[in-house]
């Protein structure tokens, strides 16, 4: 498919999204929608706000607008009149102060899906408080489950609350609301709280509490680094292997690959022997390189895989066969959008991320502003037009 033809075949083609520039979760949400065909406009701040530290602008265009000034807020209001989705990442009350709250915008465009993506949500004691991934993870209860024995709870980067509980859950909410709108014809407000998003992700932990998975202290359970058969081990070349041989038949294959005799070892489920077994496994894994272990375990059901660093992940045979990683025009590698749809897959843009204000003029024209109105907004410094200079 040519890119153009492919774009029209994508599931969200024709959906107009305005994403108010923010950090981490909202840009991921907008990028997911853009990857699957939506026309996403990132509304960047002015004045003199020259760059963005966010690197999730793939497939988006940028309009630079000073929302703090009444004509800027009025411009956004007008854009929302013709949009399908607004993604806003500010703390509770900010949009209302600008006269851009959902009551105002939904009255003018009843079909608008107004997605509010925040850490703590729109109501409650912390609604107006600052926070980051680690704080949302903490309040959701999930952080208390993470970390090794006798160590403090440990946050895994900012993946869980920001991106999974925030960006992905918000995108799911938007797609759900868009589907519902096909029946009712009406938009609605989405209150996407990262605390609740990551708590929802952890539903299995809540619902499996009586299964014996989580009844021991942190770091002493099967999936939280307690078990020797669910752990990472260092290889002789300083790399690592990941082991996840939970079921007895997989555990047998693991022992076989390690050259160990199960008859001479304690029972797999004997908690008290886990620390001793970890040491044993560690000494065996330390005797071969990562590549040697791969040649032993690849193609078996021992649930042993290499821990790949970013430099190696795209060239790994499995990922290569599935084209799981893509290169853009600037040779940057990133993950291909997931999941893969058979008829209308995502066709991610291969162009660089937009510069702040690069598409201000064309977007306003598209949304019905006249050249005169755009010129006035520009001379009043309400908008910025930042066309990249052509290399002559």
N, C-alpha and C positions, 0 to 999 in steps of 0.2 A: 504493500500500500504506500502511495505517496503520503508524505506527512499531512498534507492538506486534507486529502481524502480520508486518511486515518482519523484526523481530528473530528471530522463530522460523524464518524462512526463510534466515537467514544461515548460511554454511558451518560456522561454529564454535559455533553456538548449543548451549547445554547444557554446554559445556566450562568447568570451574571453574578459574580461574587465581589464584594468590596471587603478587603481585609485591612483593618486599621493596624498600622505597623506596630509590632511589639517584639518581644523576645521569645525564642524557643517554641512554646506550645502552639500559639496562634499561627505563626509562620508554617509550622508542620501541617496544621489543619488545612491552611490555604493551599499548600503544595500538594497535598493528597487530592484535593478537589481539582487543582489544575492538571495534575498528572492524568486524571480520569476524564479530562475534557472540558472542565468549567473554564470560563473566561474570567480569570482572577486579576483584579486590580489591587495592588498594594498601595494604600493611601499613606504616604510617608510624611514626616513632619518637616516643616520649615520654621523659622528662617535659618539659613546657613547651617542646616543640618546636612552635612555633605555625604555622610556614609552610613552604612548600617552594618552592625557586626553580625547580623544574622545571615546565614548562608543557605537559606531555604527558599530562595526566590525563583526557583526553576519554573518556567512556564508562565510567570506573572509579568504584568506591566506595572510601571510605577508612576503614580501621580503625586506631586509634592504640594501640600496644602497646609496652610496655617489654621488649624481648627480653633485656636484660642481667640481668633478675631471673628466678630459676627459675620462678615461676608464669607469667611472660610467655612464656618458652621453651616451657613445657608447653602453654600455650594454642596457640602456633603449631603445635606437634607434633600437637595434636588437630585443628586446622584441616587440616593436611596429610593427615590420615587420610581426609578426605572430599574432597580436591581432586584435580584431574587433573594440574595443572602447578604447579610452584614455580619462580619466576625469582629467582635470588639474585645480587647484584652485588658481593659482598665479596671481599677478597683471600683467597687460599688459607689455610685453617686457621681462619678466623673462625667459620664455622658449626659446625665440629667442636668448637671451644672451648665453644660454647653448648649442646652435646649435640644439635645438629640436623643432623649430617652425613648424607650420603646413605645410609650403612649403616643408621643408626637409622631414618630416615624410610621408606626403601624396604622395610625389614623389616616395618614396620607397615602400609604401603600399597604392595604390590608393583606396583600400576598407576600409581604416581606418576611423572611425567616431571620430573626434577630438573635444571633448566637453570642451569648455572653460567656467568655471563657476566663475564669478566674481561679485562684488557688482555693479560696474558702467559700466561694458561692456568693449569691446576692443577698442573703440574709444571715442572721446569726451573729454571735459575739465578735467573731474575727473578720466579718465581711469587709471592714474598711482597713484591715491591718496588712502590712507588708509581709511577704514570706517568699520562700523558695522551695524547690522540690523537696528538700530534706524536711522542711517544716510540714508540708502537706502529707508526706509519707509518714511522718511521726504521728500526726493527728488521726490518720486513717487506721492506725493500729499495725500496719504492715511492717513498719521499721522495727518494731519490737521483736519480730521473728527473724530478723536478718543479722548475721554476724556469727563469728566462731565462739566456741565455748570460752568462758572467762574473759571475753573481750567485750567492748562496748558495741551496741548495735551499729551496723555498717550500711551506709546508703550506696547502692550501686549506681555511680555517676548520677545523672539527672534523668535517667531513662524512664523510670516508672511513673512518677507523678506528672512531670512536665509532658512527656511525649505519649506514653501509653494511656495514663489516666486523664490527661488533658487533651492533647492534639488529636489523638485517634478517637477517643470517646466523643469529642465534639464533632468530628467529621461524621461519625456514625449518627449522631443526633441530627445533624443537618440533612444527611441523606434520608433518614427516616421521616423528617418533617417535610422534605421535598416530595416524598412518596405520598404522604398523607394529604398533601396539598392537591395532588391530582384528583383526590376524591372530594375534598371539602372546598377547594378553591381558596383556602385561607392560609396565611402564614401564622407563625407563632413565635414565642420567645423561648429560647433554650438557655437554661441556667446550668452551665457545665462547670462543676466544681471539681478541681483536681483531687481534693481530699476524697470526695465521693466516687470519682472515677477510678482512683486506685483502690479504694475499698471494694468497689464492685468487681474489679479485676481479681481481688483476693477471695471471691466467694467460695472457691474450693477449700481454702484454709478454714473458713467458718464452718462449712458443711461437712468437713472431714475430721472434725475435732474428736469424734468418738471412735475413729478408725485406728487410733494408735500411732498415727503419723506424727502428731505434734504434742504428745503428752509428756515429753521430757523437756528439760530446760533448753534454752536456745543453744544451738551448736551441738546438740547431742541426739538429734533426730535424723531420720533417713535422708531428707532432702536439704538439710541446712548445714551440711559439712560434718555431721556426726558419723555417718556410715563410711566405711572404707571402700565400699563399692559404688559410692556416689561422690566423687572427689576428683581433684586434678593432681597429677603427679609429674614431677620434673624428669626430663630425659637427660641422657649423657651429654647432649649438645646444648643444654640450657634452655630447651623448649619445653612444652608441656603436652600431656595427653589428658583428655577428659574421659572419665569413666562413669557410666550410668547403668550398671548391670544389676537392676533391682530384682527382676524375676529369677527364680532359681535356675531355669534352663539357660538364661543368659549368663548368670554368674558362673555356671559350669564352664561355659565357653571362655569366659574371662580367665578363669584359673588355668584352663588348658593352654591358652595363648601365653600366659605368664610362666608356663612350665611348672605349675604347682599341683600337688596331689591333694584333692579335696578330702581324702580319707585321713590325711595327717594334719588337717586344719580344724579349728573350732567351727561350729555351726555358723552359717552366714548371719543368722539373726541373733547371735549371742552378743548383746550390747556390751557386756563387760570386756569382750575381746576385741572390740572395734579399734581402740587406740593401738593395741599391739599389732593388729592386722594392717593398719595404716602404715606402720613402720616397715612391716614386711613388704607390702606392695611398693612403698617408696624405694626401698633398696633394690627391688627387682627392676622397676621402671628406670632407675638411674643407670642401669647397665647397657642400655641401647639408645640409639638416637631416635628422634621423632620419626624420621623416615623409615627406620628399621621396624619400629612398632607399627607404623601404618602398613607395612608390607605383611606383617603378621595378622593384624586385626581387620584390615579392609576386606569387605566381602563376607565377614562373619557376623553372627548376631550377638557378639560380646558387648555391644554398645560402647565401643571405645573409638574415639575420634581425636584427631589432632586439634589442639587449641591454636587456631590460625591467627596471625597478626594481620593488620589491615594490609600490609604489603603483599601478603601471600594469598589472601582470601579469594581475589578475583581469578587467580591463575590455578586454583585448586580444581582438579579434574571434574568433580561433581558440579561445582558452581559454574565452571566453564561450559559444560554440556548443557546446562539450563539457561545460559546467558543471564545469570542472576545479577551481574553487575554491568553497568553501562559507562561509556566514556562520553563526555560532552565535547563541544568544539574546542575547548581549551585543554583537552586531554585529562580532565579531572575524572576520577573514577568514583562512582557512587552506586548504591543499591538500586536495582530496577524496582519500579512500583509493584506492590503485591496487594492482594492476591492476583493470580493470572486468570483473566476471563477468556473463555474460548472464542467467543464471537466478537466481542468489543473490548479487547484489552486496552489498558492504559498505553498511550504512546507519549512518553515523557519528552519534553523539549530538550534538544541537545545544545541550545544556545546558552551563553553565559547568563548569570543573574542580571536583572535590570539595574541600571544606575538609578539613584534617587532622582525622581522628576523627569526621567527619560521620555516618558510617554504622556506627560501631562496634557499637551495640546490635543493629540489624537483621541485620547479618552474623553475629554470634555466635548469635543466635536461629536463623537459617537453617542454621547449621552444627551445630545440636543442643545448644547451651548453654541451661541453664535461666535464668529471670529471677533466681533466687537466686544462681546462680554468677556471673552478670554483675554483680549488685549488689555481691558480695564483691570481685570483681576491681576494680571501680570504687572501692570504699572503700579498698582496699589500694593504690590508685594504680598498678595494673599496666596498666590501660587508661584511655583518656580518651574521654569522650563529648562531642562538640563540636557540638551541634545549632545551626545558625544561627538567630538570633532572627528571628521573623516581623516584618515591618514593619507595625505597626498604623496 
